[in-house]
Structures are given as structure tokens and as C-alpha cells.
């Protein structure tokens, strides 16, 4: 998979695009909405991006980093940051 990966289309149509950066741990997933950019940091976020793109994601919550490797088959989100898109 070539990274960073950008996905502009989604089945739910609620967001404009995704950018996944796996340059160094933790990974960073940025989701662009009309009114804000949401940035998730964590591990194995490609799975979360796929679920979001396919419309299969119901909710996301952050857990302390110490829980990141408890289940290596699941993604782990360490932090969620919301940055409003300003009017210029």
C-alpha cells in the first residue's frame, strides 16, 4: 500500500477525504469534514480508515497508549483532535 493514502469518496458521503500517514509510530489519520478536520493518532489506523470509507464505522474512542498492543488484530486510537475550519 502506498502511503500517505488519500481517499476522497465514501459511501456515507459525510466527509471530504482521508489522509493516512504512517511515517513513524504513532500513525496519523486526518479526516476532512465541511466544518472541521479531525486527526486521530494511534496504531493500525488503516483498518479504521477502511471501515470509515466503507460506512462500517459506528464510533471511535481513544484509549491510553499502553493498551495499543493488547489485541494486534484491532486498531488502537491514542488521541482524537478536532480543529475547526476557519473562515478566511
Secondary structure, DSSP 4 states (H G I P E B T S, - for coil): --SSEEE---SS---SEEEEE-SSSSEEEEEE-SSEEEEEEEESHHHHHHHHHHT---------GGGTTS-TTS-EEEEEEEEEPPP-
